[in-house]
């Protein structure tokens, strides 16, 4: 715990950063069509070291669109893994254009799944083409940029399938309860930290970029001075903060 940029926020201002849209559990029928039941998985994987995660840790500013940042980071990673090109994509494109038609509401509500649906249909452009403004505005362009063919939902509560995906596919977008992260500085967060692991408490999205025997490492979107240089860790195998409830990754 430490004093940081959120210290002078009221609880209401801090909670405004939480905009995840809960839509129930993921069932087995969604399947993991691209994930085999792999044995002898590596004891640790770090996609940052493989080059699939941008060194830039972005900040949402006053806009609570964690869903857009999680989705863009997941697509960026798959582009690198499949094509060897790491390009910063535009969360602002999603905030403006992946709108209520797709179940998102800019800085106020949304999910990475809804963003993946939008990217599948209309694509997403680069950060350079569509810069971040920390607010929702009119959609400036649609139907251009990178598209995905779909996405895979990992069955809820299935932390083994989440591990397989994080080991063999790439970074995974996840929803969590982030209400206890306000003063996080370092270390592994467990279920005794104050976060909750039920669907009704999911309020934020981040992206798993690494794991080891004890923890998941997630990239946040609160800038590089928060947490462990913009990252945080959750204890594995206990559904800590609900990390295994709503996880998904894009498919190019």
Rosetta silent file (secondary structure, phi, psi, omega in degrees, C-alpha in Angstrom):
SEQUENCE: XXXXXXXXXXXXXXXXXXXXXXXXXXXXXXXXXXXXXXXXXXXXXXXXXXXXXXXXXXXXXXXXXXXXXXXXXXXXXXXXXXXXXXXXXXXXXXXXXXXXXXXXXXXXXXXXXXXXXXXXXXXXXXXXXXXXXXXXXXXXXXXXXXXXXXXXXXXXXXXXXXXXXXXXXXXXXXXXXXXXXXXXXXXXXXXXXXXXXXXXXXXXXXXXXXXXXXXXXXXXXXXXXXXXXXXXXXXXXXXXXXXXXXXXXXXX
SCORE:     score description
SCORE:     0.000 S_00000001
   1 L     0.000  140.756  175.969    0.000    0.000    0.000 S_00000001
   2 L  -156.601  161.295  172.861    1.200    3.520   -0.734 S_00000001
   3 L   -73.799  130.929 -179.142    0.001    7.049   -1.307 S_00000001
   4 L  -143.844 -164.801 -175.062   -0.448    7.592   -5.047 S_00000001
   5 L   -63.824  -16.285 -179.409   -2.407    9.653   -7.569 S_00000001
   6 L   -91.850   -3.651 -172.321   -5.689    8.202   -6.287 S_00000001
   7 L   -60.854  -35.464 -177.485   -5.119    9.239   -2.678 S_00000001
   8 L   -93.990    9.125  175.583   -7.070   12.491   -2.955 S_00000001
   9 L   -81.594  142.766  168.433   -9.965   10.920   -4.857 S_00000001
  10 L   -72.337  164.583  177.075  -13.273   10.382   -3.126 S_00000001
  11 H   -59.202  -36.732  179.131  -14.670    6.860   -3.226 S_00000001
  12 H   -64.445  -41.681  179.135  -17.154    8.063   -5.841 S_00000001
  13 H   -66.888  -40.974  178.776  -14.410    9.448   -8.075 S_00000001
  14 H   -66.314  -43.189 -179.449  -12.367    6.274   -7.732 S_00000001
  15 H   -65.924  -21.275  177.319  -15.374    4.053   -8.413 S_00000001
  16 L   -66.162  -16.591  176.513  -16.038    6.025  -11.605 S_00000001
  17 L   -75.516  -12.809 -175.186  -12.989    4.258  -13.038 S_00000001
  18 L   -97.477  110.612 -172.880  -14.890    0.983  -12.828 S_00000001
  19 L  -132.256   14.790  179.728  -17.003    0.515  -15.931 S_00000001
  20 E   -63.408  142.873 -178.774  -17.036   -3.196  -16.661 S_00000001
  21 L  -105.335  102.052 -179.138  -20.407   -4.472  -17.856 S_00000001
  22 L   -69.093  134.167 -177.386  -21.218   -7.849  -16.217 S_00000001
  23 L  -135.173   32.882  176.582  -23.086  -10.219  -18.541 S_00000001
  24 L    83.405 -177.290 -172.051  -23.132  -13.528  -16.687 S_00000001
  25 L   -87.609  161.564  174.161  -20.892  -16.561  -16.837 S_00000001
  26 L   -96.079  129.017 -177.719  -19.126  -18.240  -19.728 S_00000001
  27 L   -99.276  166.781 -178.410  -20.277  -21.809  -20.286 S_00000001
  28 H   -63.200  -23.753 -176.311  -18.414  -24.760  -21.724 S_00000001
  29 H   -65.391  -19.702  175.862  -20.377  -24.568  -24.969 S_00000001
  30 H   -67.829  -32.015  173.605  -18.296  -21.553  -26.007 S_00000001
  31 L    72.498  169.768  173.748  -15.356  -23.911  -26.043 S_00000001
  32 L  -126.575   70.928 -169.994  -11.657  -23.363  -26.391 S_00000001
  33 L   -62.388  -23.022 -178.504  -11.360  -24.299  -30.035 S_00000001
  34 L  -105.247    7.358 -177.179   -7.771  -23.110  -30.264 S_00000001
  35 L  -120.518  113.029  177.005   -6.573  -24.478  -26.931 S_00000001
  36 L   -82.771  164.322  176.280   -5.619  -28.119  -26.622 S_00000001
  37 L   -79.194   79.386 -172.323   -5.358  -29.925  -23.293 S_00000001
  38 L   -77.956  132.887  174.248   -1.635  -29.328  -23.153 S_00000001
  39 L   -98.407  164.047  177.157    0.458  -31.231  -20.660 S_00000001
  40 L    54.578   48.764  175.754    3.770  -30.115  -19.236 S_00000001
  41 L   -66.538  152.833  176.356    3.050  -26.431  -19.562 S_00000001
  42 L   -58.572  145.805  178.479    5.920  -24.078  -18.730 S_00000001
  43 L   -70.753  -20.187  175.885    6.110  -23.192  -15.047 S_00000001
  44 L  -152.642  147.292  175.512    6.268  -19.548  -16.066 S_00000001
  45 E  -141.737  138.212  176.659    5.611  -17.469  -19.177 S_00000001
  46 E  -134.397  105.349 -177.380    6.119  -13.736  -19.681 S_00000001
  47 L   -70.413  -15.609  173.251    4.803  -12.309  -22.950 S_00000001
  48 L   -65.419  -41.916 -179.575    6.602   -9.038  -22.225 S_00000001
  49 L   -70.134  -22.390  178.219    9.917  -10.824  -22.630 S_00000001
  50 L   -85.510   -6.164  177.864    8.675  -12.321  -25.897 S_00000001
  51 L    90.832    6.747 -174.090    7.964   -8.845  -27.304 S_00000001
  52 L   -90.229   -1.778 -177.633    4.174   -9.198  -27.454 S_00000001
  53 L  -125.238  127.001  179.458    3.400   -6.464  -24.911 S_00000001
  54 L   -60.958  141.680  175.725    4.143   -2.799  -25.448 S_00000001
  55 L   -69.786  -21.685  179.565    6.564   -1.253  -22.951 S_00000001
  56 L   -71.187  125.693  173.331    4.247    1.750  -22.817 S_00000001
  57 L  -103.431  108.658 -174.505    1.862    1.619  -19.855 S_00000001
  58 L   -83.028  164.519  178.339   -1.048    3.825  -20.789 S_00000001
  59 E  -125.498  137.203  177.961   -3.399    5.704  -18.508 S_00000001
  60 L   -73.341  -14.960 -175.112   -7.142    6.090  -18.898 S_00000001
  61 L    64.739 -135.378 -179.620   -6.981    9.515  -17.262 S_00000001
  62 L   -86.512    5.203 -177.895  -10.443   10.529  -16.129 S_00000001
  63 L  -101.824  125.738 -176.843  -12.167    8.066  -18.459 S_00000001
  64 L   -87.958   50.201 -175.388  -13.103    4.696  -16.994 S_00000001
  65 L  -101.266   53.245  178.511  -12.680    2.684  -20.187 S_00000001
  66 H   -57.899  -32.186  179.631  -10.505   -0.148  -18.899 S_00000001
  67 H   -58.006  -39.053 -178.466  -12.420   -2.469  -21.250 S_00000001
  68 H   -70.814  -37.711 -179.971  -11.050   -0.627  -24.296 S_00000001
  69 H   -71.690  -38.278  176.269   -7.447   -0.772  -23.075 S_00000001
  70 H   -63.213  -45.596 -178.895   -7.697   -4.467  -22.239 S_00000001
  71 H   -64.362  -45.511 -178.735   -9.135   -5.275  -25.669 S_00000001
  72 H   -63.899  -40.728  179.865   -6.562   -3.248  -27.616 S_00000001
  73 H   -63.757  -37.008  179.124   -3.656   -4.807  -25.696 S_00000001
  74 H   -66.731  -41.399  178.809   -4.981   -8.303  -26.425 S_00000001
  75 H   -69.874  -40.978  176.171   -5.270   -7.609  -30.159 S_00000001
  76 H   -54.516  -44.718 -178.588   -1.838   -5.940  -30.216 S_00000001
  77 H   -63.570  -44.425 -179.978   -0.349   -9.092  -28.695 S_00000001
  78 H   -65.760  -35.583  175.768   -1.985  -11.429  -31.220 S_00000001
  79 H   -61.168  -42.104  179.760   -0.790   -9.259  -34.097 S_00000001
  80 H   -68.132  -46.028 -177.073    2.748   -9.555  -32.795 S_00000001
  81 H   -62.651  -40.448 -176.339    2.533  -13.288  -32.108 S_00000001
  82 H   -86.908  -31.220 -172.140    1.043  -14.087  -35.517 S_00000001
  83 H  -124.372   -6.014  176.900    2.736  -11.445  -37.693 S_00000001
  84 L    75.206   17.882 -177.156    5.752  -10.192  -35.756 S_00000001
  85 L  -125.384  115.024  178.869    4.593   -6.593  -35.743 S_00000001
  86 L   -96.371  108.121 -178.384    3.840   -4.772  -32.477 S_00000001
  87 L  -120.117  129.564  175.907    1.619   -1.789  -33.284 S_00000001
  88 L   -69.717  123.669  178.671   -0.107    0.376  -30.705 S_00000001
  89 E   -99.012  171.243 -167.319   -3.833    0.300  -31.417 S_00000001
  90 L  -101.843  106.500  170.448   -6.399    2.919  -30.485 S_00000001
  91 H   -61.741  -31.536 -178.914   -8.571    2.619  -27.355 S_00000001
  92 H   -64.090  -35.038  175.193  -10.159    5.907  -28.419 S_00000001
  93 H   -55.753  -44.815  179.938  -11.418    4.242  -31.601 S_00000001
  94 H   -70.117  -42.716 -179.270  -13.321    1.780  -29.403 S_00000001
  95 H   -59.174  -41.521 -177.744  -14.548    4.410  -26.941 S_00000001
  96 H   -81.266  -39.763 -166.466  -16.001    6.510  -29.773 S_00000001
  97 H  -105.918  -32.637  177.408  -17.109    3.874  -32.259 S_00000001
  98 L   -84.324   69.892 -164.372  -17.804    0.599  -30.402 S_00000001
  99 L   -92.557 -151.323 -173.730  -20.786    2.325  -28.870 S_00000001
 100 H   -59.607  -28.588  177.088  -24.202    1.416  -27.468 S_00000001
 101 H   -56.857  -30.567 -178.900  -24.992   -0.715  -30.520 S_00000001
 102 H  -102.816    9.103  177.664  -22.303   -3.072  -29.224 S_00000001
 103 L    86.565   10.375  178.773  -23.272   -2.745  -25.567 S_00000001
 104 L  -108.674  155.499  179.039  -20.600   -0.203  -24.656 S_00000001
 105 L  -138.498   57.335  172.387  -21.012    3.310  -23.326 S_00000001
 106 L    55.765 -120.780 -177.402  -17.632    4.977  -23.669 S_00000001
 107 L   -80.655    1.544 -170.947  -16.136    6.007  -20.338 S_00000001
 108 L  -113.168  -25.757 -177.420  -19.102    4.663  -18.377 S_00000001
 109 L  -168.139  144.686  177.206  -19.668    1.028  -19.294 S_00000001
 110 E   169.644  178.576  175.530  -18.339   -1.668  -21.584 S_00000001
 111 L  -151.698  154.027  178.108  -16.497   -4.961  -21.916 S_00000001
 112 H   -61.881  -35.339  177.830  -13.595   -6.374  -23.918 S_00000001
 113 H   -58.950  -46.437  177.395  -15.963   -8.994  -25.364 S_00000001
 114 H   -62.175  -37.760  177.918  -18.141   -6.244  -26.818 S_00000001
 115 H   -65.304  -41.476  177.483  -15.010   -4.554  -28.141 S_00000001
 116 H   -60.699  -39.941  176.787  -13.885   -7.789  -29.818 S_00000001
 117 H   -58.688  -42.501  178.807  -17.285   -8.014  -31.499 S_00000001
 118 H   -65.312  -46.827 -177.634  -16.804   -4.515  -32.864 S_00000001
 119 H   -63.232  -35.123  176.866  -13.233   -5.173  -34.056 S_00000001
 120 H   -60.998  -39.347 -176.264  -14.409   -8.336  -35.813 S_00000001
 121 H   -86.092  -40.657 -169.425  -16.954   -6.343  -37.806 S_00000001
 122 H  -120.353  -13.829 -179.587  -15.315   -2.971  -38.312 S_00000001
 123 L    84.611  174.037  178.240  -11.641   -3.208  -37.366 S_00000001
 124 E  -141.828  139.637 -177.438   -9.499   -0.951  -35.213 S_00000001
 125 L   -97.725  176.309 -176.833   -6.932    1.641  -36.259 S_00000001
 126 E   -78.398  160.553  174.802   -3.608    2.583  -34.715 S_00000001
 127 L   -58.858  -37.472 -179.965   -3.052    4.957  -31.828 S_00000001
 128 L   -62.602  -36.470 -179.544   -1.177    7.215  -34.248 S_00000001
 129 L   -78.547  -26.742 -171.757   -4.254    7.464  -36.481 S_00000001
 130 L  -143.890   83.038 -171.815   -6.758    7.938  -33.660 S_00000001
 131 L   -69.628  160.501 -175.609   -5.181    9.482  -30.562 S_00000001
 132 L   -80.929  136.990 -178.085   -6.449    9.200  -27.018 S_00000001
 133 L  -123.786   -4.899  178.414   -8.658   11.975  -25.619 S_00000001
 134 L    59.704   30.088  175.207   -9.870   10.482  -22.302 S_00000001
 135 L  -161.551  161.589  177.644  -13.511   11.175  -23.174 S_00000001
 136 L   -89.113  133.153  176.626  -16.127    9.858  -25.569 S_00000001
 137 L  -130.804 -171.586  177.833  -16.633   11.768  -28.789 S_00000001
 138 L   -69.699  143.767  178.026  -18.193   11.255  -32.191 S_00000001
 139 L   -66.432  123.520 -175.235  -16.908    8.283  -34.168 S_00000001
 140 L   -91.705  -24.778  177.587  -14.418    9.670  -36.681 S_00000001
 141 L  -161.409  151.547 -177.696  -13.925    6.587  -38.838 S_00000001
 142 L  -151.655  148.435  176.369  -15.180    3.050  -39.072 S_00000001
 143 L    87.605   18.401  177.535  -14.565    0.023  -41.238 S_00000001
 144 L  -131.864  169.947  175.048  -10.794    0.377  -41.551 S_00000001
 145 L    91.287 -161.210 -176.081   -7.732   -0.986  -39.804 S_00000001
 146 E   -77.520  133.540  173.822   -7.002   -4.349  -38.227 S_00000001
 147 L  -116.701  156.589  172.261   -9.793   -6.900  -37.969 S_00000001
 148 L  -113.251  160.223  179.531  -10.019  -10.131  -36.029 S_00000001
 149 L   -86.298  -19.631 -179.194  -11.896  -13.255  -37.103 S_00000001
 150 E   169.308 -155.969  179.389  -13.445  -13.767  -33.690 S_00000001
 151 E  -157.658  159.694  179.541  -12.595  -14.456  -30.077 S_00000001
 152 E  -118.525  129.136  176.813  -12.559  -17.329  -27.615 S_00000001
 153 E   -95.089  132.468  178.566  -14.230  -17.213  -24.209 S_00000001
 154 E   -89.174  128.498 -176.489  -12.614  -19.246  -21.464 S_00000001
 155 L   -52.889  136.974 -178.991  -15.181  -21.140  -19.347 S_00000001
 156 L   -59.445  142.588  179.084  -15.876  -19.415  -16.050 S_00000001
 157 L    72.465    0.649 -175.591  -14.065  -20.761  -12.972 S_00000001
 158 L   -95.947   82.810 -176.627  -11.737  -22.828  -15.190 S_00000001
 159 H   -72.665  -20.809  175.503   -8.337  -21.567  -14.116 S_00000001
 160 H   -68.764  -43.462  176.446   -6.612  -24.503  -15.820 S_00000001
 161 H   -65.850  -35.470  175.169   -7.971  -23.424  -19.206 S_00000001
 162 H   -61.803  -41.265  177.457   -6.965  -19.864  -18.375 S_00000001
 163 H   -63.122  -44.910  179.717   -3.444  -21.143  -17.696 S_00000001
 164 H   -59.526  -44.701  179.294   -3.357  -23.058  -20.975 S_00000001
 165 H   -63.252  -45.622 -178.833   -4.432  -19.962  -22.900 S_00000001
 166 H   -66.092  -26.645  179.758   -1.911  -17.716  -21.132 S_00000001
 167 H   -83.343  -38.353 -168.369    0.840  -20.253  -21.812 S_00000001
 168 H  -112.935  -21.104 -175.939    0.107  -21.165  -25.425 S_00000001
 169 L  -102.862  -49.615 -177.917   -2.059  -18.451  -26.995 S_00000001
 170 L   144.961 -170.557  177.490   -0.938  -15.129  -25.539 S_00000001
 171 L   -56.095  146.108 -173.865   -2.152  -12.385  -23.204 S_00000001
 172 E  -124.580  130.090  174.764   -5.752  -12.787  -22.041 S_00000001
 173 E   -74.568  133.772 -179.626   -8.328  -10.086  -21.288 S_00000001
 174 E  -137.005  152.748  172.098   -9.943  -10.592  -17.886 S_00000001
 175 E  -102.689  143.007  179.838  -12.535   -8.902  -15.700 S_00000001
 176 E  -142.583  170.654  165.554  -11.833   -8.456  -11.988 S_00000001
 177 L   -92.281  110.690 -176.311  -13.002   -6.681   -8.868 S_00000001
 178 L  -103.309   12.093 -173.264  -10.508   -3.803   -8.653 S_00000001
 179 L   -65.456  -18.945 -179.706  -12.110   -1.933   -5.788 S_00000001
 180 L   -99.988    8.800 -175.565   -9.238   -2.809   -3.423 S_00000001
 181 L   -89.657   -0.690 -170.151   -6.419   -1.772   -5.790 S_00000001
 182 L   -52.057  -45.349 -176.025   -6.489    1.922   -4.979 S_00000001
 183 L  -111.587   22.133  179.378   -3.295    1.974   -2.916 S_00000001
 184 L   -62.228  136.125  176.470   -1.596   -1.137   -4.317 S_00000001
 185 L  -117.828  -48.873 -177.708    2.185   -0.823   -4.536 S_00000001
 186 L  -166.856  170.871  176.995    3.640   -4.304   -4.966 S_00000001
 187 L    97.375  177.132 -177.969    3.318   -7.962   -4.084 S_00000001
 188 E   -94.551  123.333  178.380    0.818  -10.724   -4.759 S_00000001
 189 E   -82.802  133.442  175.812   -2.822   -9.894   -4.069 S_00000001
 190 L  -121.184 -178.048 -175.846   -4.889  -12.692   -2.542 S_00000001
 191 L   -74.344   -1.185  174.844   -8.529  -13.073   -1.590 S_00000001
 192 L   -94.999    3.737 -176.655   -7.784  -11.690    1.863 S_00000001
 193 L   -80.851  -12.656 -177.480   -6.870   -8.316    0.382 S_00000001
 194 L   112.088  -11.923  176.420  -10.463   -7.144    0.290 S_00000001
 195 L   -78.500  159.501 -174.679  -11.252   -7.906   -3.349 S_00000001
 196 L  -118.283  156.266 -170.253  -14.207  -10.150   -4.110 S_00000001
 197 L  -122.866   27.224  176.225  -14.539  -13.099   -6.477 S_00000001
 198 L  -107.548  156.125 -177.728  -18.225  -13.181   -7.448 S_00000001
 199 H   -54.116  -41.749 -172.829  -19.721  -12.071  -10.762 S_00000001
 200 H   -65.316  -15.117 -178.657  -21.700   -9.244   -9.245 S_00000001
 201 H  -100.006   -3.728  178.753  -18.523   -7.520   -8.089 S_00000001
 202 L   -62.451  128.066 -173.802  -16.658   -7.524  -11.410 S_00000001
 203 L  -145.465    9.346 -171.277  -16.026   -3.882  -12.224 S_00000001
 204 E  -159.391  155.111  175.278  -12.806   -3.545  -14.193 S_00000001
 205 E  -127.511  142.896  177.064  -10.797   -5.119  -17.013 S_00000001
 206 E  -141.607 -167.585 -178.857   -7.085   -5.736  -17.347 S_00000001
 207 E  -140.076  128.612  175.537   -4.929   -8.198  -19.264 S_00000001
 208 E   -73.174  124.604 -179.457   -2.886  -11.167  -18.091 S_00000001
 209 E  -117.695  -10.694 -177.915    0.595  -10.873  -19.617 S_00000001
 210 E  -162.006  163.776  172.213    2.569  -13.379  -17.518 S_00000001
 211 E  -153.006  160.399  168.170    2.327  -16.066  -14.872 S_00000001
 212 L  -139.478 -165.944 -174.933    4.527  -18.141  -12.590 S_00000001
 213 L   -62.476  -26.952 -172.693    3.865  -20.894  -10.065 S_00000001
 214 L  -108.104  -23.270 -167.061    2.228  -18.521   -7.610 S_00000001
 215 E  -150.221  159.632  165.403    0.673  -15.633   -9.492 S_00000001
 216 E   -95.900  142.492  170.614   -0.758  -13.988  -12.566 S_00000001
 217 E  -108.254  126.864 -177.324    0.833  -10.730  -13.721 S_00000001
 218 E  -119.200  143.032  174.261   -1.642   -8.242  -15.182 S_00000001
 219 E   -92.351  129.724  178.897   -1.103   -4.994  -17.047 S_00000001
 220 L   -99.493 -179.831  179.766   -3.222   -2.120  -15.816 S_00000001
 221 L  -129.488   41.536  178.219   -4.143    1.159  -17.519 S_00000001
 222 E  -114.616   23.233  177.164   -3.387    3.597  -14.699 S_00000001
 223 L    85.564  167.625 -173.519    0.032    4.665  -15.948 S_00000001
 224 L   -77.550  -10.060 -176.026    3.583    3.490  -15.120 S_00000001
 225 L   -95.096   -4.270  176.494    3.767    5.019  -11.632 S_00000001
 226 L   -92.729  142.930  173.285    0.997    2.897  -10.161 S_00000001
 227 L    61.582 -143.076  179.430    1.732   -0.548   -8.723 S_00000001
 228 E   -89.867   75.273 -177.371    4.697   -2.482  -10.053 S_00000001
 229 L    56.946   39.188  178.232    5.502   -0.056  -12.865 S_00000001
 230 L    95.800    0.011 -178.627    1.919   -0.239  -14.059 S_00000001
 231 E  -117.553  164.641  173.517    1.439   -3.958  -13.383 S_00000001
 232 E  -148.203  162.418 -177.333   -0.004   -5.995  -10.534 S_00000001
 233 E  -122.308  141.192  177.224   -0.059   -9.621   -9.467 S_00000001
 234 E  -120.191  140.516  176.594   -2.910  -11.878   -8.369 S_00000001
 235 E   -60.657  137.588  179.037   -2.587  -15.198   -6.577 S_00000001
 236 L   -85.078  159.267  170.686   -3.206  -18.156   -8.884 S_00000001
 237 L    67.728   17.210  177.201   -5.623  -21.059   -8.446 S_00000001
 238 L  -132.252   12.777 -176.874   -7.986  -19.230   -6.092 S_00000001
 239 L    50.110   42.878 -175.433  -10.004  -17.149   -8.584 S_00000001
 240 H   -59.749  128.734  179.962   -8.537  -14.099   -6.861 S_00000001
 241 H    58.705   18.507  179.170  -10.623  -10.969   -7.442 S_00000001
 242 H    79.766   20.529 -172.611  -12.730  -13.009   -9.896 S_00000001
 243 L   -61.070  -24.706 -177.294   -9.918  -13.323  -12.442 S_00000001
 244 L   -99.275   12.956 -176.476  -11.242  -16.646  -13.782 S_00000001
 245 L   -87.054  -43.565 -177.394  -14.863  -15.585  -14.235 S_00000001
 246 L  -139.277   86.152 -178.993  -14.823  -13.685  -17.545 S_00000001
 247 E  -119.123  144.001 -178.854  -11.654  -14.214  -19.559 S_00000001
 248 E  -159.164  159.952  175.425  -11.279  -14.125  -23.341 S_00000001
 249 E  -140.599  151.116 -179.653   -8.757  -13.576  -26.096 S_00000001
 250 E   -80.378  155.200  176.529   -9.086  -12.440  -29.726 S_00000001
 251 E  -120.873  123.802 -179.596   -8.468  -14.682  -32.722 S_00000001
 252 L   -71.776    0.000    0.000   -6.959  -13.134  -35.860 S_00000001
